[in-house]
Amino acid sequence: MKYWEIIANNLRKARWSWGSVSAVDSQGRTIWIADAHRGDGKHFVVRADEKLTAFLELERRFEAASSRLAAAIC
């Protein structure tokens, strides 16, 4: 299993939907866009040069948001 798949599975377990797509920018470079969203309106969208990098950034944002939520509940 690839590391980005582990991140995707963790998002799914936390009840987030996710998706990713590659595209070519105006300079001919491949870029990756990944997003995670929930039914309550929370969402994250990231762009990176590599798929793994996009998912690592998505994971970082998800974990930061989860930490803020946990702090607000306490």
Number of C-alpha atoms within 10 A of each C-alpha: 5 7 11 17 12 12 16 19 15 13 18 13 10 11 13 18 16 18 12 15 11 15 11 10 9 7 6 8 9 14 16 19 20 22 18 23 17 13 9 6 6 10 15 16 16 17 19 17 13 13 18 17 17 22 27 17 17 25 19 12 17 18 12 12 14 12 12 10 11 10 9 8 7 5
